[in-house]
Amino acid sequence: TPPFHPHRLSSTVSSTSNSSPINSDALPNFKLTLTEKAKTVTSTSTSGTLCTLVTPSPTSPPSVHGISGFPFGSHCDYVLDAFGRPVLLMNSDSQHTRFVEEGGGGVTLFTQA
């Protein structure tokens, strides 16, 4: 996969003073794929909400018992690698790390541009 560059997704249309105004119907209709949209949003932000599924274990604090399978979210900062994928720095003692290691659940990052 080549590196992601959101600024390469745009197109410029110029007009000279002798020509008529640009007809918006004549402009090409650019539609981003879902992947391109997600990469564009993540490239314009540096933080979001990291969510993992709660998977209580015998060593879990009492606050997580009885809520197995529910999302557990917290604020996190991230950077993007050369391919536009988010890179998270997670502490080995964090609840998110434990939930992923013990439950094998997925990780979702919500961000807003």
C-alpha positions in Angstrom: 0.0 0.0 0.0 1.5 3.4 -0.9 1.7 6.1 1.7 -1.4 8.2 2.2 -1.4 11.8 1.2 -4.8 13.6 1.8 -3.6 16.7 0.0 -3.3 14.7 -3.2 -7.0 13.9 -3.2 -8.0 17.4 -4.2 -8.2 18.8 -7.7 -7.8 22.4 -8.8 -9.8 24.1 -11.5 -8.7 27.4 -12.8 -10.5 30.0 -14.9 -9.0 32.8 -17.0 -10.5 36.3 -17.1 -11.7 35.7 -20.7 -13.7 32.6 -19.9 -17.2 32.3 -18.5 -17.7 31.3 -14.9 -17.0 27.7 -14.1 -20.2 25.5 -14.4 -20.2 23.3 -11.3 -22.1 20.6 -13.3 -19.1 20.3 -15.6 -16.7 19.6 -12.7 -15.7 16.0 -12.1 -17.5 14.3 -9.2 -14.9 13.1 -6.8 -16.1 10.5 -4.3 -13.9 9.2 -1.6 -14.0 5.6 -0.6 -14.8 4.8 3.0 -11.2 4.0 3.6 -10.1 7.4 2.1 -12.6 9.2 4.3 -11.4 7.5 7.4 -7.8 8.2 6.6 -8.6 11.8 5.9 -10.3 12.3 9.2 -7.6 10.6 11.2 -4.9 12.6 9.4 -6.5 15.9 10.5 -6.7 15.0 14.2 -4.2 13.7 16.8 -6.5 12.4 19.5 -9.7 10.3 19.9 -11.6 7.9 22.1 -10.1 4.4 22.3 -12.7 1.7 22.9 -12.1 -2.0 23.8 -14.6 -4.6 25.0 -14.8 -5.2 28.7 -13.6 -8.7 29.6 -13.4 -9.1 33.4 -11.0 -11.5 35.0 -10.6 -12.6 38.6 -8.0 -9.8 39.1 -10.3 -7.1 37.6 -11.5 -4.3 39.8 -15.1 -4.7 41.1 -16.2 -1.8 38.9 -15.9 -4.0 35.7 -17.7 -7.1 36.9 -21.2 -7.5 35.5 -20.5 -5.4 32.4 -18.7 -8.0 30.2 -19.0 -7.2 26.5 -19.7 -3.5 27.0 -17.3 -0.9 25.4 -14.7 0.7 27.7 -13.5 4.0 26.3 -10.9 6.6 27.2 -9.1 9.5 25.6 -5.9 8.8 23.7 -3.4 10.5 21.5 -2.0 8.9 18.4 0.3 9.4 15.4 0.0 8.0 11.9 2.6 5.8 10.3 3.8 6.3 6.7 0.7 4.4 5.4 -1.9 6.5 7.4 -2.5 3.9 10.1 -2.9 5.1 13.7 -0.1 4.1 16.1 -1.0 4.1 19.8 1.3 4.0 22.7 -0.4 1.7 25.3 0.9 1.0 28.8 1.2 -2.8 29.5 -0.7 -2.2 32.8 -3.7 -0.4 31.2 -7.2 -1.8 31.2 -7.3 -1.5 27.4 -4.2 -3.7 27.0 -5.5 -6.3 29.5 -9.0 -6.4 27.8 -7.3 -7.0 24.4 -4.8 -9.6 25.7 -7.3 -11.5 27.8 -10.5 -11.2 25.7 -9.1 -11.0 22.2 -11.6 -8.3 21.5 -11.2 -5.6 18.9 -10.0 -2.1 19.4 -11.9 0.9 17.9 -10.6 4.5 17.7 -13.2 7.2 17.3 -12.0 10.6 16.2 -13.7 13.8 15.0 -12.2 16.3 12.5 
